[in-house]
Amino acid sequence: MGNEKWRMENAQFSISRYPQMKDSGVAWIGGIPAGWEMRRLATLGEFSKGKGIPRSELKENGCPVILYGDIYTKYDVVADFIFNHISEETAQNSIRIRFGDILFTGSGETREDIGKSITYIGDESVCVGGDVIIFRHKCDHLFLSYSLNSNSATYQKARAGKGGIIVHIYSSNLREIVLPLPPLEEQTAVSHYLDYKTAVIDQLISQKEQLLALYEEEKGAIIDTAVTQGIHPTAKLKDSGIPWLSHIPAHWEVKKLKHVFRFHDYKRIPLSAEVRGKMLNKRYDYYGASGIIDSVEDFIFDGEYILLGEDGANLLTRNTALAFKATGRFWVNNHAHILTPATGSLDYFVHLLECIDYTNSVSGSAQPKLTAGALGAVDVIIPPIQEQTAIVQHIEAETARLNAKISKTKKLIALHKEYRTALISEVVTGKIKVTQEVAA
């Protein structure tokens, strides 16, 4: 490998290969630099544990606290900002950490995620909740955090995880994790280099994710415009008379939904999780308000239908699709309306029903609900059938174009993430030599 160089503020990095390597004695790590050593975590510091803090104790202000769930969802390898707080009274009975401590999650949903770790780099005195394992050490805290999230360490933590539905890991397991450890000066150089390189990669990923959001926004705009205004920009318009929609083509009709669709809600049958869990030959999709939620042994619908969520926060937040097409043989519980248009393109009406704002038709606050009566009273716009077909064809062509871009962008994001993970593992196990010099 040639000597490639980067600058981070006033630092200059060179990377190369180590001239001499030795066997680490660990199959999944392979060779390490001759000047490095393999060390068990037990020889590098001391473990302790956080103390349980109920979520009911969380406050907007007060003493900062890190909960084990925060480690999974809010941090990568460092914690430099605190999201939760507890009262000073609660803090007096809690466990505090200090700068540079490593925090592990003691429980999780999968073996692959168990033992996720971060290092705290803030200036405040911070408490930690239960299921957080604390490791106080004398290593470079950033190097150790990167190393403990590398492929090698993740593999060891996964092997040590205990349990099925909920996976646990304990200090006694973490003590036995082995890591390649360079001299302290090299640890610092590695951590600085990875800080810089991961920031560059993360910026690239962020740019691609922003591009994805723009593609999705463009796709939504194309669909909204096509189903509510048509695909002929020179068409004569008229006032729609619908609060959420201004103008529509003059030759389109406006009707109440109950006069356009047939309701099949009377056929739906809810099945409890217990009943579904006892089924052995689960062949058919089981739908709820948000789409497929399980599989079952039998079906009650056979054909093409539109399903539209009947209850839940998504009626207002619209974080996921509210209207979707279901085909073939399937089962539906009592949380989704089942509709078919009397005439016209089912695909057009799927798009239309997804575009409609149901806010004024929803009742209930704790549990929002769109009753069959309220849904039937919603105004819908009806283009001629031939135009419905043309609109669907236009949407399919435009979304196919954008979906190709979305797919390519997602692949690039995945490649960036794979490279990031591989780079960290290569550097913290000594496959790449990092030299840091202070530029004049």
C-alpha positions as a Markdown table, in Angstrom:
| # | Residue | x | y | z |
|---|---|---|---|---|
| 1 | Met | 0.0 | 0.0 | 0.0 |
| 2 | Gly | 1.3 | 3.4 | -0.9 |
| 3 | Asn | 1.7 | 6.2 | 1.7 |
| 4 | Glu | -1.6 | 8.1 | 1.3 |
| 5 | Lys | -2.0 | 11.2 | 3.4 |
| 6 | Trp | -4.9 | 13.2 | 4.9 |
| 7 | Arg | -5.0 | 16.3 | 7.0 |
| 8 | Met | -7.3 | 16.8 | 10.1 |
| 9 | Glu | -6.9 | 20.4 | 11.3 |
| 10 | Asn | -3.2 | 20.6 | 12.0 |
| 11 | Ala | -2.5 | 16.8 | 11.9 |
| 12 | Gln | -1.2 | 14.8 | 9.0 |
| 13 | Phe | -1.8 | 11.1 | 8.6 |
| 14 | Ser | 0.1 | 8.5 | 6.7 |
| 15 | Ile | -1.0 | 4.9 | 6.2 |
| 16 | Ser | 1.1 | 1.9 | 5.2 |
| 17 | Arg | 1.7 | -1.7 | 6.2 |
| 18 | Tyr | 3.5 | -2.8 | 9.3 |
| 19 | Pro | 6.9 | -4.3 | 8.3 |
| 20 | Gln | 6.7 | -7.2 | 10.8 |
| 21 | Met | 3.6 | -9.1 | 11.9 |
| 22 | Lys | 3.1 | -12.0 | 14.3 |
| 23 | Asp | 0.4 | -14.5 | 15.0 |
| 24 | Ser | -2.3 | -13.2 | 17.3 |
| 25 | Gly | -3.2 | -16.7 | 18.4 |
| 26 | Val | -6.9 | -15.8 | 17.7 |
| 27 | Ala | -8.2 | -17.3 | 14.4 |
| 28 | Trp | -10.7 | -14.5 | 13.6 |
| 29 | Ile | -8.1 | -11.8 | 14.1 |
| 30 | Gly | -5.1 | -13.4 | 12.4 |
| 31 | Gly | -1.8 | -11.5 | 12.4 |
| 32 | Ile | -1.0 | -8.4 | 14.4 |
| 33 | Pro | 1.9 | -6.0 | 14.3 |
| 34 | Ala | 5.0 | -7.3 | 16.1 |
| 35 | Gly | 4.9 | -4.4 | 18.6 |
| 36 | Trp | 1.2 | -5.0 | 19.6 |
| 37 | Glu | -0.1 | -7.4 | 22.2 |
| 38 | Met | -3.3 | -9.4 | 22.7 |
| 39 | Arg | -5.0 | -8.3 | 25.9 |
| 40 | Arg | -8.1 | -9.4 | 27.8 |
| 41 | Leu | -10.4 | -6.6 | 28.8 |
| 42 | Ala | -10.0 | -7.8 | 32.4 |
| 43 | Thr | -6.4 | -6.7 | 32.3 |
| 44 | Leu | -7.2 | -3.2 | 31.1 |
| 45 | Gly | -9.6 | -1.9 | 33.7 |
| 46 | Glu | -12.5 | -2.5 | 36.0 |
| 47 | Phe | -16.1 | -3.2 | 35.4 |
| 48 | Ser | -19.2 | -1.8 | 37.3 |
| 49 | Lys | -22.9 | -1.6 | 36.6 |
| 50 | Gly | -25.5 | 1.2 | 36.4 |
| 51 | Lys | -28.6 | 1.3 | 38.5 |
| 52 | Gly | -32.2 | 1.0 | 37.3 |
| 53 | Ile | -33.9 | 4.3 | 36.5 |
| 54 | Pro | -37.7 | 4.1 | 35.5 |
| 55 | Arg | -38.7 | 6.1 | 32.5 |
| 56 | Ser | -41.2 | 7.8 | 34.7 |
| 57 | Glu | -38.3 | 9.5 | 36.5 |
| 58 | Leu | -37.1 | 11.2 | 33.3 |
| 59 | Lys | -37.3 | 15.0 | 33.3 |
| 60 | Glu | -36.8 | 17.8 | 30.8 |
| 61 | Asn | -34.1 | 19.3 | 33.0 |
| 62 | Gly | -31.9 | 18.1 | 35.8 |
| 63 | Cys | -29.0 | 15.7 | 36.1 |
| 64 | Pro | -28.0 | 14.2 | 32.7 |
| 65 | Val | -28.6 | 10.4 | 32.4 |
| 66 | Ile | -27.7 | 7.8 | 29.7 |
| 67 | Leu | -30.1 | 4.8 | 29.5 |
| 68 | Tyr | -29.2 | 1.5 | 27.7 |
| 69 | Gly | -31.7 | 2.2 | 25.0 |
| 70 | Asp | -29.9 | 5.5 | 24.2 |
| 71 | Ile | -26.7 | 3.6 | 23.4 |
| 72 | Tyr | -28.6 | 1.6 | 20.8 |
| 73 | Thr | -30.5 | 4.4 | 19.2 |
| 74 | Lys | -28.8 | 7.7 | 19.7 |
| 75 | Tyr | -25.0 | 7.1 | 19.6 |
| 76 | Asp | -22.4 | 5.6 | 17.4 |
| 77 | Val | -19.1 | 5.2 | 19.2 |
| 78 | Val | -19.1 | 8.3 | 21.4 |
| 79 | Ala | -21.6 | 10.1 | 23.6 |
| 80 | Asp | -21.1 | 13.8 | 23.5 |
| 81 | Phe | -24.6 | 15.0 | 24.0 |
| 82 | Ile | -27.2 | 13.9 | 26.6 |
| 83 | Phe | -30.8 | 13.5 | 25.7 |
| 84 | Asn | -32.4 | 12.5 | 29.1 |
| 85 | His | -32.4 | 14.0 | 32.6 |
| 86 | Ile | -33.4 | 13.0 | 36.1 |
| 87 | Ser | -34.0 | 14.9 | 39.3 |
| 88 | Glu | -31.1 | 15.7 | 41.6 |
| 89 | Glu | -32.9 | 13.5 | 44.2 |
| 90 | Thr | -33.0 | 10.5 | 41.9 |
| 91 | Ala | -29.4 | 11.2 | 40.8 |
| 92 | Gln | -28.2 | 10.9 | 44.5 |
| 93 | Asn | -29.1 | 7.2 | 44.4 |
| 94 | Ser | -27.7 | 6.6 | 40.9 |
| 95 | Ile | -24.4 | 5.6 | 39.5 |
| 96 | Arg | -22.2 | 8.3 | 37.8 |
| 97 | Ile | -19.6 | 8.0 | 35.1 |
| 98 | Arg | -16.8 | 10.2 | 34.1 |
| 99 | Phe | -15.0 | 11.2 | 30.9 |
| 100 | Gly | -13.6 | 8.3 | 28.9 |
| 101 | Asp | -15.6 | 5.5 | 30.5 |
| 102 | Ile | -16.8 | 2.8 | 28.2 |
| 103 | Leu | -20.5 | 1.9 | 28.4 |
| 104 | Phe | -21.9 | -1.4 | 27.2 |
| 105 | Thr | -25.5 | -2.4 | 26.8 |
| 106 | Gly | -26.2 | -5.4 | 29.0 |
| 107 | Ser | -29.4 | -6.5 | 27.2 |
| 108 | Gly | -30.8 | -6.4 | 23.7 |
| 109 | Glu | -33.0 | -8.1 | 21.1 |
| 110 | Thr | -30.3 | -9.9 | 19.1 |
| 111 | Arg | -26.9 | -11.4 | 19.6 |
| 112 | Glu | -25.5 | -9.3 | 16.8 |
| 113 | Asp | -26.3 | -6.1 | 18.7 |
| 114 | Ile | -25.6 | -7.2 | 22.3 |
| 115 | Gly | -22.9 | -5.3 | 24.1 |
| 116 | Lys | -23.1 | -2.3 | 21.9 |
| 117 | Ser | -20.6 | 0.2 | 23.4 |
| 118 | Ile | -19.8 | 3.9 | 23.4 |
| 119 | Thr | -17.4 | 6.1 | 25.3 |
| 120 | Tyr | -18.6 | 9.2 | 27.2 |
| 121 | Ile | -16.6 | 12.4 | 26.1 |
| 122 | Gly | -18.7 | 15.1 | 27.8 |
| 123 | Asp | -17.9 | 17.5 | 30.6 |
| 124 | Glu | -21.0 | 17.0 | 32.7 |
| 125 | Ser | -21.4 | 14.6 | 35.6 |
| 126 | Val | -23.7 | 11.9 | 34.1 |
| 127 | Cys | -25.7 | 9.1 | 35.6 |
| 128 | Val | -26.3 | 5.7 | 33.9 |
| 129 | Gly | -29.4 | 3.5 | 34.1 |
| 130 | Gly | -29.7 | -0.2 | 34.7 |
| 131 | Asp | -28.5 | -2.7 | 32.0 |
| 132 | Val | -25.6 | -0.4 | 31.4 |
| 133 | Ile | -22.2 | -2.0 | 32.1 |
| 134 | Ile | -19.4 | 0.5 | 32.9 |
| 135 | Phe | -15.7 | -0.1 | 32.0 |
| 136 | Arg | -13.1 | 2.2 | 33.5 |
| 137 | His | -9.7 | 1.8 | 31.9 |
| 138 | Lys | -6.3 | 3.5 | 31.2 |
| 139 | Cys | -6.4 | 3.2 | 27.4 |
| 140 | Asp | -7.1 | 5.8 | 24.8 |
| 141 | His | -10.9 | 5.9 | 25.2 |
| 142 | Leu | -11.6 | 6.5 | 21.5 |
| 143 | Phe | -9.4 | 3.7 | 20.3 |
| 144 | Leu | -11.0 | 1.3 | 22.8 |
| 145 | Ser | -14.5 | 2.4 | 21.7 |
| 146 | Tyr | -13.7 | 1.8 | 18.0 |
| 147 | Ser | -12.1 | -1.5 | 18.8 |
| 148 | Leu | -15.0 | -2.7 | 20.9 |
| 149 | Asn | -17.3 | -2.0 | 18.0 |
| 150 | Ser | -15.1 | -3.7 | 15.4 |
| 151 | Asn | -16.1 | -7.0 | 13.7 |
| 152 | Ser | -13.8 | -9.0 | 16.0 |
| 153 | Ala | -15.2 | -7.6 | 19.2 |
| 154 | Thr | -18.8 | -7.8 | 17.9 |
| 155 | Tyr | -18.2 | -11.5 | 17.1 |
| 156 | Gln | -17.0 | -12.2 | 20.6 |
| 157 | Lys | -19.9 | -10.4 | 22.2 |
| 158 | Ala | -22.4 | -12.3 | 20.1 |
| 159 | Arg | -20.9 | -15.6 | 21.1 |
| 160 | Ala | -21.1 | -14.6 | 24.7 |
| 161 | Gly | -24.7 | -13.4 | 24.6 |
| 162 | Lys | -27.2 | -15.4 | 26.7 |
| 163 | Gly | -30.9 | -15.9 | 26.1 |
| 164 | Gly | -33.4 | -16.1 | 23.3 |
| 165 | Ile | -36.1 | -13.4 | 23.0 |
| 166 | Ile | -34.1 | -11.1 | 25.2 |
| 167 | Val | -30.3 | -11.5 | 25.0 |
| 168 | His | -28.1 | -10.6 | 27.9 |
| 169 | Ile | -24.3 | -10.1 | 28.4 |
| 170 | Tyr | -22.5 | -9.7 | 31.7 |
| 171 | Ser | -19.3 | -8.3 | 33.0 |
| 172 | Ser | -18.0 | -11.8 | 33.4 |
| 173 | Asn | -18.4 | -12.3 | 29.6 |
| 174 | Leu | -16.9 | -8.9 | 28.7 |
| 175 | Arg | -13.9 | -9.5 | 30.8 |
| 176 | Glu | -12.9 | -12.4 | 28.5 |
| 177 | Ile | -13.0 | -10.3 | 25.2 |
| 178 | Val | -9.5 | -10.1 | 23.7 |
| 179 | Leu | -8.3 | -7.2 | 21.7 |
| 180 | Pro | -5.1 | -6.3 | 19.8 |
| 181 | Leu | -3.6 | -3.4 | 21.7 |
| 182 | Pro | -0.9 | -1.1 | 20.3 |
| 183 | Pro | 1.3 | 1.3 | 22.4 |
| 184 | Leu | -0.7 | 4.3 | 23.8 |
| 185 | Glu | 0.8 | 6.7 | 21.2 |
| 186 | Glu | -0.4 | 4.5 | 18.4 |
| 187 | Gln | -3.8 | 4.1 | 20.0 |
| 188 | Thr | -4.2 | 7.9 | 19.9 |
| 189 | Ala | -3.1 | 8.1 | 16.3 |
| 190 | Val | -5.5 | 5.4 | 15.3 |
| 191 | Ser | -8.4 | 7.1 | 17.1 |
| 192 | His | -7.7 | 10.5 | 15.6 |
| 193 | Tyr | -7.4 | 8.9 | 12.1 |
| 194 | Leu | -10.7 | 7.0 | 12.5 |
| 195 | Asp | -12.4 | 10.1 | 13.8 |
| 196 | Tyr | -11.5 | 11.9 | 10.7 |
| 197 | Lys | -12.1 | 9.1 | 8.2 |
| 198 | Thr | -15.5 | 8.0 | 9.7 |
| 199 | Ala | -16.6 | 11.7 | 9.7 |
| 200 | Val | -15.8 | 11.9 | 6.0 |
| 201 | Ile | -17.7 | 8.6 | 5.3 |
| 202 | Asp | -20.6 | 9.7 | 7.5 |
| 203 | Gln | -20.9 | 12.9 | 5.5 |
| 204 | Leu | -21.0 | 11.0 | 2.3 |
| 205 | Ile | -23.7 | 8.7 | 3.7 |
| 206 | Ser | -25.7 | 11.7 | 4.9 |
| 207 | Gln | -25.6 | 13.3 | 1.5 |
| 208 | Lys | -26.8 | 10.1 | -0.1 |
| 209 | Glu | -29.6 | 9.8 | 2.5 |
| 210 | Gln | -30.7 | 13.4 | 1.7 |
| 211 | Leu | -30.7 | 12.5 | -1.9 |
| 212 | Leu | -32.9 | 9.5 | -1.1 |
| 213 | Ala | -35.3 | 11.8 | 0.7 |
| 214 | Leu | -35.5 | 14.1 | -2.3 |
| 215 | Tyr | -36.2 | 11.1 | -4.6 |
| 216 | Glu | -39.0 | 10.0 | -2.3 |
| 217 | Glu | -40.4 | 13.5 | -2.1 |
| 218 | Glu | -40.3 | 13.8 | -5.9 |
| 219 | Lys | -42.1 | 10.5 | -6.2 |
| 220 | Gly | -44.8 | 11.6 | -3.8 |
| 221 | Ala | -45.3 | 14.9 | -5.7 |
| 222 | Ile | -45.6 | 13.1 | -9.0 |
| 223 | Ile | -48.3 | 10.7 | -7.6 |
| 224 | Asp | -50.2 | 13.5 | -5.8 |
| 225 | Thr | -50.2 | 15.7 | -8.9 |
| 226 | Ala | -51.2 | 12.9 | -11.3 |
| 227 | Val | -54.2 | 11.6 | -9.2 |
| 228 | Thr | -55.5 | 15.0 | -8.2 |
| 229 | Gln | -54.8 | 17.2 | -11.3 |
| 230 | Gly | -54.3 | 14.7 | -14.1 |
| 231 | Ile | -51.4 | 14.4 | -16.5 |
| 232 | His | -52.6 | 17.0 | -19.1 |
| 233 | Pro | -51.3 | 20.4 | -17.9 |
| 234 | Thr | -53.4 | 22.3 | -20.4 |
| 235 | Ala | -56.7 | 20.8 | -19.2 |
| 236 | Lys | -59.4 | 23.3 | -18.1 |
| 237 | Leu | -59.8 | 23.4 | -14.3 |
| 238 | Lys | -62.6 | 24.0 | -11.9 |
| 239 | Asp | -62.9 | 24.5 | -8.1 |
| 240 | Ser | -63.0 | 21.0 | -6.5 |
| 241 | Gly | -65.2 | 22.1 | -3.5 |
| 242 | Ile | -62.9 | 19.9 | -1.3 |
| 243 | Pro | -61.2 | 21.7 | 1.6 |
| 244 | Trp | -57.8 | 20.0 | 1.1 |
| 245 | Leu | -57.8 | 20.3 | -2.7 |
| 246 | Ser | -58.1 | 23.5 | -4.8 |
| 247 | His | -58.7 | 22.8 | -8.5 |
| 248 | Ile | -59.3 | 19.6 | -10.6 |
| 249 | Pro | -59.9 | 19.1 | -14.3 |
| 250 | Ala | -63.3 | 20.5 | -15.3 |
| 251 | His | -64.5 | 17.1 | -16.7 |
| 252 | Trp | -63.8 | 15.2 | -13.5 |
| 253 | Glu | -66.5 | 14.3 | -11.0 |
| 254 | Val | -66.6 | 14.6 | -7.3 |
| 255 | Lys | -68.6 | 12.0 | -5.3 |
| 256 | Lys | -68.9 | 10.7 | -1.8 |
| 257 | Leu | -66.7 | 7.6 | -1.3 |
| 258 | Lys | -69.7 | 5.5 | -0.3 |
| 259 | His | -71.1 | 6.0 | -3.8 |
| 260 | Val | -67.9 | 4.9 | -5.5 |
| 261 | Phe | -66.7 | 1.9 | -3.4 |
| 262 | Arg | -68.1 | -1.3 | -2.0 |
| 263 | Phe | -67.2 | -2.0 | 1.6 |
| 264 | His | -66.3 | -5.6 | 2.6 |
| 265 | Asp | -65.7 | -4.9 | 6.3 |
| 266 | Tyr | -68.4 | -7.4 | 7.3 |
| 267 | Lys | -66.1 | -10.3 | 6.2 |
| 268 | Arg | -63.1 | -9.4 | 8.3 |
| 269 | Ile | -62.3 | -11.5 | 11.4 |
| 270 | Pro | -59.6 | -10.7 | 14.0 |
| 271 | Leu | -57.4 | -13.5 | 15.2 |
| 272 | Ser | -55.5 | -13.1 | 18.5 |
| 273 | Ala | -51.7 | -13.5 | 18.6 |
| 274 | Glu | -52.3 | -16.6 | 20.8 |
| 275 | Val | -54.5 | -18.2 | 18.1 |
| 276 | Arg | -52.1 | -17.3 | 15.3 |
| 277 | Gly | -49.1 | -18.6 | 17.4 |
| 278 | Lys | -50.7 | -22.1 | 17.5 |
| 279 | Met | -51.1 | -22.3 | 13.8 |
| 280 | Leu | -48.7 | -24.7 | 12.0 |
| 281 | Asn | -49.2 | -24.3 | 8.3 |
| 282 | Lys | -49.1 | -20.5 | 8.0 |
| 283 | Arg | -49.5 | -19.9 | 4.2 |
| 284 | Tyr | -51.6 | -16.7 | 3.9 |
| 285 | Asp | -50.8 | -13.1 | 4.7 |
| 286 | Tyr | -52.6 | -11.6 | 7.7 |
| 287 | Tyr | -53.3 | -7.8 | 7.4 |
| 288 | Gly | -53.8 | -5.1 | 9.9 |
| 289 | Ala | -54.0 | -1.3 | 9.8 |
| 290 | Ser | -50.4 | -1.0 | 8.7 |
| 291 | Gly | -50.1 | -3.9 | 6.3 |
| 292 | Ile | -49.0 | -7.5 | 6.7 |
| 293 | Ile | -48.4 | -8.3 | 10.3 |
| 294 | Asp | -48.4 | -12.1 | 10.3 |
| 295 | Ser | -49.3 | -15.3 | 8.4 |
| 296 | Val | -52.2 | -17.6 | 9.0 |
| 297 | Glu | -53.5 | -21.0 | 7.9 |
| 298 | Asp | -56.6 | -19.9 | 6.0 |
| 299 | Phe | -58.0 | -17.0 | 4.0 |
| 300 | Ile | -61.2 | -15.0 | 3.9 |
| 301 | Phe | -60.5 | -12.8 | 0.8 |
| 302 | Asp | -59.4 | -13.9 | -2.6 |
| 303 | Gly | -58.9 | -11.3 | -5.3 |
| 304 | Glu | -57.8 | -7.7 | -5.5 |
| 305 | Tyr | -58.8 | -5.2 | -2.8 |
| 306 | Ile | -57.8 | -1.9 | -1.3 |
| 307 | Leu | -57.1 | -1.9 | 2.4 |
| 308 | Leu | -57.2 | 1.3 | 4.4 |
| 309 | Gly | -56.2 | 1.7 | 8.0 |
| 310 | Glu | -59.2 | 2.2 | 10.3 |
| 311 | Asp | -57.4 | 3.2 | 13.6 |
| 312 | Gly | -54.1 | 4.2 | 15.0 |
| 313 | Ala | -51.9 | 7.3 | 15.1 |
| 314 | Asn | -50.9 | 6.8 | 11.5 |
| 315 | Leu | -54.3 | 8.2 | 10.4 |
| 316 | Leu | -52.9 | 11.6 | 11.5 |
| 317 | Thr | -49.1 | 11.2 | 11.3 |
| 318 | Arg | -49.0 | 9.4 | 7.9 |
| 319 | Asn | -45.6 | 8.0 | 8.7 |
| 320 | Thr | -46.3 | 4.8 | 6.7 |
| 321 | Ala | -48.8 | 4.1 | 3.8 |
| 322 | Leu | -52.4 | 4.2 | 4.9 |
| 323 | Ala | -53.9 | 2.8 | 1.8 |
| 324 | Phe | -52.4 | -0.3 | 0.0 |
| 325 | Lys | -53.4 | -3.0 | -2.4 |
| 326 | Ala | -53.8 | -6.6 | -1.3 |
| 327 | Thr | -54.0 | -9.4 | -3.9 |
| 328 | Gly | -54.5 | -13.1 | -3.9 |
| 329 | Arg | -55.7 | -15.0 | -0.9 |
| 330 | Phe | -55.4 | -13.3 | 2.5 |
| 331 | Trp | -56.9 | -12.6 | 5.9 |
| 332 | Val | -57.8 | -9.1 | 7.4 |
| 333 | Asn | -58.4 | -8.2 | 11.0 |
| 334 | Asn | -60.8 | -5.5 | 12.2 |
| 335 | His | -58.2 | -2.7 | 12.0 |
| 336 | Ala | -58.4 | -2.1 | 8.2 |
| 337 | His | -61.3 | -1.2 | 5.9 |
| 338 | Ile | -61.6 | -3.4 | 2.8 |
| 339 | Leu | -62.8 | -1.7 | -0.4 |
| 340 | Thr | -63.2 | -2.3 | -4.1 |
| 341 | Pro | -64.3 | 0.4 | -6.6 |
| 342 | Ala | -67.6 | -0.2 | -8.3 |
| 343 | Thr | -66.0 | 0.7 | -11.6 |
| 344 | Gly | -62.7 | 2.0 | -12.7 |
| 345 | Ser | -59.0 | 1.3 | -12.0 |
| 346 | Leu | -58.3 | -0.2 | -8.6 |
| 347 | Asp | -54.7 | 1.0 | -8.9 |
| 348 | Tyr | -55.7 | 4.6 | -9.5 |
| 349 | Phe | -57.9 | 4.5 | -6.4 |
| 350 | Val | -55.1 | 3.1 | -4.3 |
| 351 | His | -53.1 | 6.1 | -5.1 |
| 352 | Leu | -56.0 | 8.5 | -4.6 |
| 353 | Leu | -57.0 | 7.1 | -1.2 |
| 354 | Glu | -53.4 | 7.4 | -0.1 |
| 355 | Cys | -53.3 | 11.1 | -1.1 |
| 356 | Ile | -56.5 | 12.1 | 0.7 |
| 357 | Asp | -56.2 | 14.1 | 4.0 |
| 358 | Tyr | -58.5 | 12.3 | 6.5 |
| 359 | Thr | -57.8 | 14.6 | 9.4 |
| 360 | Asn | -61.3 | 16.1 | 9.6 |
| 361 | Ser | -62.9 | 12.7 | 9.3 |
| 362 | Val | -60.9 | 11.1 | 12.2 |
| 363 | Ser | -62.5 | 10.8 | 15.7 |
| 364 | Gly | -60.9 | 10.1 | 19.0 |
| 365 | Ser | -57.7 | 11.5 | 20.4 |
| 366 | Ala | -56.1 | 8.7 | 22.5 |
| 367 | Gln | -56.9 | 6.2 | 19.8 |
| 368 | Pro | -57.7 | 8.0 | 16.4 |
| 369 | Lys | -60.4 | 6.1 | 14.4 |
| 370 | Leu | -61.7 | 6.5 | 10.9 |
| 371 | Thr | -65.2 | 4.8 | 11.1 |
| 372 | Ala | -66.8 | 3.3 | 8.0 |
| 373 | Gly | -69.5 | 6.1 | 8.1 |
| 374 | Ala | -66.9 | 8.8 | 8.3 |
| 375 | Leu | -64.9 | 7.2 | 5.5 |
| 376 | Gly | -68.0 | 6.9 | 3.3 |
| 377 | Ala | -68.7 | 10.6 | 3.7 |
| 378 | Val | -65.2 | 11.6 | 2.3 |
| 379 | Asp | -65.2 | 13.3 | -1.1 |
| 380 | Val | -63.3 | 11.6 | -3.9 |
| 381 | Ile | -62.5 | 12.7 | -7.4 |
| 382 | Ile | -63.3 | 10.6 | -10.4 |
| 383 | Pro | -61.6 | 10.9 | -13.7 |
| 384 | Pro | -63.0 | 9.0 | -16.8 |
| 385 | Ile | -61.9 | 5.4 | -16.7 |
| 386 | Gln | -59.5 | 5.8 | -19.7 |
| 387 | Glu | -57.8 | 8.7 | -18.0 |
| 388 | Gln | -57.5 | 6.7 | -14.8 |
| 389 | Thr | -55.6 | 4.0 | -16.7 |
| 390 | Ala | -53.4 | 6.6 | -18.3 |
| 391 | Ile | -52.6 | 8.2 | -14.9 |
| 392 | Val | -51.6 | 4.8 | -13.5 |
| 393 | Gln | -49.3 | 4.2 | -16.5 |
| 394 | His | -47.7 | 7.6 | -16.1 |
| 395 | Ile | -47.2 | 7.0 | -12.3 |
| 396 | Glu | -45.7 | 3.5 | -13.0 |
| 397 | Ala | -43.2 | 4.9 | -15.6 |
| 398 | Glu | -42.1 | 7.9 | -13.4 |
| 399 | Thr | -41.8 | 5.8 | -10.2 |
| 400 | Ala | -39.9 | 3.1 | -12.0 |
| 401 | Arg | -37.4 | 5.8 | -13.1 |
| 402 | Leu | -37.1 | 7.1 | -9.6 |
| 403 | Asn | -37.0 | 3.7 | -8.0 |
| 404 | Ala | -34.0 | 2.8 | -10.1 |
| 405 | Lys | -32.2 | 5.9 | -8.7 |
| 406 | Ile | -33.4 | 5.0 | -5.2 |
| 407 | Ser | -32.1 | 1.5 | -5.6 |
| 408 | Lys | -28.7 | 2.7 | -6.8 |
| 409 | Thr | -28.4 | 5.2 | -4.0 |
| 410 | Lys | -29.3 | 2.6 | -1.4 |
| 411 | Lys | -26.6 | 0.3 | -2.7 |
| 412 | Leu | -24.0 | 3.2 | -2.5 |
| 413 | Ile | -25.1 | 3.9 | 1.1 |
| 414 | Ala | -24.6 | 0.2 | 1.9 |
| 415 | Leu | -21.2 | 0.2 | 0.3 |
| 416 | His | -20.1 | 3.2 | 2.3 |
| 417 | Lys | -21.3 | 1.6 | 5.5 |
| 418 | Glu | -19.5 | -1.7 | 4.6 |
| 419 | Tyr | -16.3 | 0.3 | 3.9 |
| 420 | Arg | -16.6 | 2.2 | 7.2 |
| 421 | Thr | -17.0 | -1.1 | 9.2 |
| 422 | Ala | -14.1 | -2.8 | 7.3 |
| 423 | Leu | -11.8 | 0.3 | 7.7 |
| 424 | Ile | -12.4 | 0.3 | 11.5 |
| 425 | Ser | -11.7 | -3.4 | 11.8 |
| 426 | Glu | -8.6 | -3.2 | 9.6 |
| 427 | Val | -7.1 | -0.3 | 11.5 |
| 428 | Val | -7.8 | -1.5 | 15.1 |
| 429 | Thr | -6.4 | -4.9 | 14.4 |
| 430 | Gly | -3.2 | -3.6 | 12.9 |
| 431 | Lys | -3.7 | -4.5 | 9.2 |
| 432 | Ile | -3.1 | -0.9 | 8.4 |
| 433 | Lys | -0.5 | 1.3 | 10.0 |
| 434 | Val | -1.5 | 4.8 | 10.9 |
| 435 | Thr | 1.2 | 7.5 | 11.6 |
| 436 | Gln | 0.2 | 10.9 | 12.8 |
| 437 | Glu | 2.5 | 13.9 | 12.6 |
| 438 | Val | 1.7 | 17.5 | 13.7 |
| 439 | Ala | 2.1 | 19.7 | 10.6 |
| 440 | Ala | 4.3 | 22.7 | 11.0 |
